[in-house]
Amino acid sequence: MAEPITIAYLYEDLMNTYGDSGDVKILRYWLNQKGFDVRVDNISLDAPFNAEDYDFVFFGGGQDYEQTVVARDLKRHKQTLTDYIEAGKPMLAICGGYQLLGAYYETSSGTSIPGLGILPLHTVFKADARMIGDTEFVTDFGTVKAFENHSGRTYFDDPEKLHPLGKMVQGYGNNPEDGVEGMRYKNTFGSYAHGPILKNAGIAKGIADLIVKNHQSRIGQPA
């Protein structure tokens, strides 16, 4: 029997706002269409995790309190996630998950909450200027239409290393100034797009293809 594709859903029980779990369900659909069975593991608080055991890692968004709890636990996984990301394996991080891959996020009170520091970006919260509404942006996978609802403004600390996921047509994206949405580094993607983002077939199929390629490499099967 063929080995199933494995997906790690980081903190599914805590980081799942605005339909983010739909991204995993959509990926399961497209992977099933390609003839693969799919296993999804919820990696929650205190659970063991080795990213190398997985073909794809998903990290959704959460409310401020849940995100603070996750930030403390997540430190255990910095090295395995760093190795996974640097190896060019596919990952999608939405909103709070996207923020936590960076150096820190600064709360409205000025408190700095450390992130993993894997990617050179940081986030500043402006509670009095929430960015909410329909969003549209153009990516290498085609036009994406989604929904955003965030107070965090994310900025790249090394624009030569990180690339925007897309160019804004409607909405705010990373912040009101830069005119871009999300981030891509190798095959790791970050985005503020909920709704979920992978309801857009172009990007869903693109990420599904990356997952299949990683799966074949992991089990030693020719691409």
Residue pairs with C-beta under 8 A, 6 or more apart in sequence:
2 36
2 37
3 215
3 219
4 36
4 37
4 38
4 39
5 31
5 36
5 37
5 38
5 39
5 55
5 56
5 211
5 212
5 215
6 38
6 39
6 40
6 41
6 53
6 54
6 55
6 56
6 215
7 24
7 27
7 28
7 38
7 39
7 40
7 41
7 54
7 55
7 56
7 57
7 58
7 211
8 40
8 41
8 43
8 49
8 51
8 53
8 54
8 56
8 57
8 58
9 21
9 24
9 40
9 41
9 42
9 43
9 58
9 60
10 43
10 49
10 57
10 58
10 59
10 60
10 70
10 74
10 77
10 97
11 42
11 43
11 44
11 45
11 59
11 60
11 62
11 66
11 70
11 73
11 74
12 21
12 42
12 43
12 44
12 60
13 42
13 44
14 44
14 45
14 62
14 66
14 69
14 70
15 59
15 60
15 61
15 62
15 66
15 67
15 70
15 96
15 97
16 60
16 61
16 62
17 60
17 61
17 62
17 63
17 95
17 96
17 194
18 61
18 95
18 147
18 149
18 194
18 195
18 196
19 194
19 195
19 196
20 60
20 61
20 94
20 95
20 194
20 196
21 60
21 196
22 195
22 196
22 198
22 199
23 58
23 60
23 92
23 94
23 196
23 197
23 198
24 40
24 58
26 196
26 198
26 199
26 204
27 38
27 56
27 58
27 198
27 204
27 207
27 208
27 211
28 38
28 40
30 204
30 205
30 208
31 38
31 208
31 211
31 212
32 38
34 208
34 212
36 212
36 215
41 54
43 49
43 77
45 69
45 70
45 73
46 73
49 76
49 77
49 80
50 80
51 57
51 77
51 80
51 81
51 83
51 84
51 89
52 80
52 83
52 84
52 218
54 84
55 89
55 90
55 211
55 214
55 215
55 218
56 89
56 90
56 91
56 92
56 207
56 210
56 211
56 214
57 81
57 84
57 89
57 90
57 91
57 92
58 91
58 92
58 93
58 97
59 91
59 92
59 93
59 94
59 97
59 98
59 100
59 101
60 94
60 95
60 96
60 97
61 94
61 95
61 96
61 97
61 98
61 150
61 194
62 70
62 95
62 96
62 97
64 107
66 96
67 96
67 99
67 100
67 113
68 113
70 96
70 100
71 100
71 113
71 114
71 115
74 100
74 116
75 116
77 116
78 116
78 117
78 118
81 91
81 101
81 116
81 118
82 116
82 118
84 91
85 91
85 118
85 119
85 185
85 186
85 188
86 186
88 186
88 187
89 187
89 214
90 187
90 188
90 189
90 207
90 210
90 211
90 214
91 187
91 188
91 189
92 188
92 189
92 190
92 191
92 197
92 198
92 207
93 100
93 101
93 188
93 189
93 190
93 191
94 190
94 191
94 192
94 193
94 194
94 196
94 197
95 150
95 152
95 191
95 192
95 194
97 190
98 154
98 182
98 183
98 190
98 191
98 192
99 105
99 115
99 123
99 152
99 154
100 115
100 116
101 115
101 116
101 118
101 119
101 121
101 188
101 190
102 115
102 116
102 117
102 118
102 119
102 120
102 121
102 122
102 123
102 154
102 157
103 114
103 115
103 117
103 120
103 121
103 122
103 157
104 112
104 113
104 114
104 115
104 117
104 122
104 123
105 112
105 113
105 115
105 122
105 123
105 124
105 125
105 152
106 112
106 113
106 122
106 123
106 124
106 125
107 113
107 125
108 125
108 126
108 127
108 128
108 151
115 122
119 162
119 183
119 185
119 188
119 190
120 156
120 157
120 158
120 161
120 162
121 154
121 155
121 156
121 157
121 162
121 183
121 190
122 154
122 155
122 157
123 152
123 153
123 154
123 155
124 152
124 153
124 155
125 151
125 152
125 153
126 151
126 153
127 151
129 151
129 176
130 149
130 150
130 151
131 148
131 149
131 150
131 151
131 153
131 171
131 172
131 176
131 192
132 148
132 149
132 150
133 147
133 148
133 149
133 171
134 145
134 146
134 147
134 170
134 171
135 145
135 146
135 147
135 148
135 168
135 170
135 171
135 172
135 173
135 181
135 192
135 193
136 143
136 144
136 145
136 146
136 168
136 169
136 170
136 171
137 143
137 144
137 165
137 166
137 167
137 168
137 169
137 170
137 171
137 173
137 180
137 181
137 182
137 193
138 144
138 166
138 167
138 169
139 165
139 166
139 202
139 203
140 206
141 200
141 202
141 203
141 205
141 206
142 200
142 202
142 203
143 169
143 200
143 202
144 166
144 181
144 193
144 197
144 200
144 202
144 203
145 200
146 191
146 193
146 194
146 195
146 196
146 197
146 199
146 200
147 193
147 194
147 195
148 171
148 172
148 173
148 192
148 193
148 194
149 194
150 192
153 174
153 175
153 176
154 174
154 175
154 183
154 190
154 192
155 174
155 175
155 178
156 162
156 183
161 185
162 183
162 184
162 185
163 183
163 184
163 185
164 173
164 174
164 178
164 180
164 181
164 182
164 183
164 184
165 180
165 181
165 182
165 183
165 184
165 189
165 190
165 191
166 173
166 180
166 181
166 182
167 179
167 180
167 181
168 179
168 180
168 181
171 181
172 192
173 179
173 180
173 181
173 182
173 192
174 180
174 181
174 182
174 183
174 192
181 191
181 192
181 193
182 189
182 190
182 191
182 192
182 193
183 189
183 190
183 191
184 190
187 210
187 214
189 207
191 197
197 203
198 204
198 207
213 223
215 221
216 222
216 223
217 223
